[in-house]
Amino acid sequence: AQSVTQLGSHVSVSEGALVLLRCNYSSSVPPYLFWYVQYPNQGLQLLLKYTTGATLVKGINGFEAEFKKSETSFHLTKPSAHMSDAAEYFCAVSPPGYMNTGFQKLVFGTGTRLLVSP
Amino acid sequence: NAGVTQTPKFQVLKTGQSMTLQCAQDMNHEYMSWYRQDPGMGLRLIHYSVGAGITDQGEVPNGYNVSRSTTEDFPLRLLSAAPSQTSVYFCASSYLRPVEYNEQFFGPGTRLTVL
């Protein structure tokens, strides 16, 4: 079965420091990959997604992620953290067989809470 | 557009009680789904629907019922609540289009506690 692993339930950075949130997936066929952000007491919001084409994907709020097939990874980065980036981040995959149907039957990772200190 | 709305925001139930979590969207999305979010487990799919009259089970459907009589609404019913159903529930919707041109929108969630 498809699965997503997010290393580290909590990541702490200082304001202005590099943000790196890790995501690895298990699939014999490259899936579609997503990063979502959840601010406190809110629903999830799409940050970025990888479907096909360029492996470096740019999203909102200065975040980007790189799809590395050889490492089965889709890590999320941001060069300089801002206090407003403090939130929970979820990596998700769309399992093979659903990618072209319009179904977004997503499988989520367990989430990483990003803490940003002044 | 209001987007995806969910009611209530908070609910406390006693074991064995029933209730319906409401979800509505005003974007004319064909696809709607329910997820539950538990600490350390991420979001898990409960049920989903690809249009009025069509529903199917997700990863954790036991204890929940759904129906889809209109495009806009997708209620989730708990027939006999159990403490294991204490969770935060999210409704989401999207068009039935290829993922490249699509995005799933999430509601603000309903926090349910079953005593």
Interface residues (C-beta under 8 A of the other chain):
Chain A: V4 S9 Y32 Y36 N41 Q42 G43 L44 Q45 L46 K49 T51 T52 F90 A92 S94 M99 N100 T101 G102 F103 Q104 K105 L106 F108 G109 T110 G111
Chain B: V4 E30 Y31 S33 Y35 G40 M41 G42 L43 R44 L45 Y48 V50 G58 F90 A92 S94 Y95 L96 R97 P98 V99 E100 N102 E103 Q104 F106 G107 P108 G109
